[in-house]
Amino acid sequence: MDNWKKVVLSALTGLGVTFVAHAYGPGNPAQLNAVPPGFTECAVDGGVCKVPAGATAYVVYGTNGKFATAQGTGDFTCLPKGWVATPSASKPQDLGIPDPVPNVQKKCYLQAKAPAPVAPPAAVAQGKKACFWMSNTPGNPWVASPMPAPDEAACKRLDSCSPDGGKASGGGCYKWTSAEELNKPAPKMACYWMDSAPPNLWKPSPMPAPDQAACKHLDSCSPDGGKASGGGCYVWAAEEQVKGENAKKTAAPPPPPVIKVQHADYGQNCAGKGKPDSNIKGTDPTKHIAAACDGKGTCDYKVDHTAIGDPVFGCRKEYVVQYHCGTGQPKKAAVAPEASGQMAKLDCTK
């Protein structure tokens, strides 16, 4: 039978017959060993399978555990590629796929459905995720997976496009995601120019640059730029990206860090060497310096034992204060004995 087909096709070619492009082609996966659930027999070899207008037909073709798959639109003749040279209403296009079992009668099994677009975000409850397949129809839209994939692991096993995919589909691109992610609009790209006047904002290119190549041809700032602008900086970028960069340039600078006292101690070096001076009733050292220095960039604080008390009378005491500058690492200022009457310098400007 195959030899007869070759003779006929050769004769037709010699007569100048033009073969039309197939609306049908290999499915995904290309080979199966059984007819999956949901497929219905529609014809044996040579018969015609009717497909509803506008629907996508998924076809399984073969016999005895050897099946090939096809996908397309419109009515088709249940025959492998090359058997219908001149399609007609009574003998429509063939399946456009190789014969899975030559010289044996085979059957076609059909599942036809309209290729509904991915539901808009509002119609998908709580961002539900599912397995999607990049179809081979014009525009390659993502549609619900034609193969069973109830979870992410099953979907990844089918995928043949990412490095860690299982490639079980034999070539198809599969993705576990939500309709919201699939329906995200593509970023609006354009050519932008950096204004030479401060604060050097990115603005739409003043020179024609309809695509990335034209934009790069103008650019004089990157090593691979064409420098056609004579010195300007040009970049092909998304509108949102440019807005973000400009926002950074126009944002008010963060406030300078200021002092926040954590703890102050007067006379720790004299602990156990005497008794407090009972004639002086001073304020807690930490509260005293905090009241004087908190919130300032720098502070020269005069240690005064008459204000903060004398914890060990008769002993030369040091003064130590620990503080922070905003969210930075803790700092320390110390005054050697005798500290009273001397200055503790706190600085958050360095």
Residue, then its C-alpha position, 0 to 999 in steps of 0.5 A: m500500500d505504501n508503494w502504491k501511495k508513492v507512485v500516485l504522489s509521484a505522478l501527481t507531482g509530475l503533473g504539477v499538483t500543488f499540495v496545500a499546507h495542512a491545517y492538521g499536524p502532530g499533537n502533544p505528545a506525538q505518540l501514545n500506547a492507548v486511546p485516552p478517556g474522552f476520545t470517541e471513534c469517528a472513522v476508520d482509514g479513509g473515512v471522514c471525521k466531522v469537526p464542529a465549526g470553530a472547534t479544535a480537534y484532538v485526534v488519536y490515530g492508530t491500532n493495537g497499542k500504537f497510536a499517533t496524535a494530531q491536532g487541528t481544525g475543520d473536518f479531516t480524512c482519517l489518513p496519514k500525511g500525504w494521502v489527500a493531495t487535493p482536499s475537497a468537501s467530500k475528501p477533506q485534509d488528511l491528518g498531516i502526521p506519519d503513519p504509526v502502523p503501516n499496512v494495517q487498518k487503523k481508526c481515528y478517535l476524536q475529541a473536539k472542543a472550542p479552544a476557550p481562552v484562559a479565563p480572566p482573573a475575575a472568573v478564577a476563584q482565589g487565583k486557582k492554579a492549574c496546568f496550561w499548555m502552549s497550543n500550536t494554533p496561531g499566536n500560540p495561546w496558553v490553554a488548559s492542558p489537553m493531558p491529565a495534570p492534576d498537580e504541579a509535579a504532573c504538569k512539570r513531568l509533561d513540560s519539555c521547554s524548561p531545563d527541569g521539565g520531565k519532557a513526557s509530552g515529547g515536545g510541548c510547553y506546559k506551565w503550572t500557574s494561574a490565569e492571572e499570571l497568564n493574562k498579565p499584559a506584556p510590559k509597554m516597551a519604548c526607547y528612553w533618553m536620559d535628560s542631561a539636566p539634573p536630576n537626569l530623568w529618563k524621558p521618551s526618546p526625542m529621536p525616532a527609535p521604534d524598536q530596540a535595535a534603533c534605540k541601541h543604535l542611538d545609545s552612547c553610554s553602553p559599550d555596545g551602543g551605536k553612538a549615533s546620538g553623539g553622546g546621549c544615553y538611550v535605553w529600551a525599557a518598560e514604562e514601569q521600570v522607567k517610572g521606578e528609576n525616575a521615582k528614585k531620582t526625585a525621592a526626598p533623601p532619607p533623614p540623617p541619622v540621629i542620636k538615641v541613647q541606650h545606656a549611660d553609666y558613671g563610676q562603674n570602674c569604682a564599683g565596690k570601692g566606696k559608698p555614694d555621696s548621700n548629700i547629692k540626689g542626682t538623676d538617673p545618668t541614662k535619662h539625663i543624657a537622653a534628655a540632652c542628646d536624643g534626636k540630635g546629629t551631634c551632642d557635646y554633653k558635660v558630665d556633672h556629678t551634681a546632676i547625676g549623683d556620685p555613686v562612689f564618693g572619693c573615687r575617680k570615676e569614668y563615664v561611659v554612654q552607649y547610643h545608636c545612630g538611627t538603625g546603625q551599629p551601637k556606638k560608645a563615648a567614654v570620658a576618663p576619670e575624673a569624668s565630672g566636668q568633662m565633655a562626652k562627645l556623641d556624633c552621628t554624622k560620621 
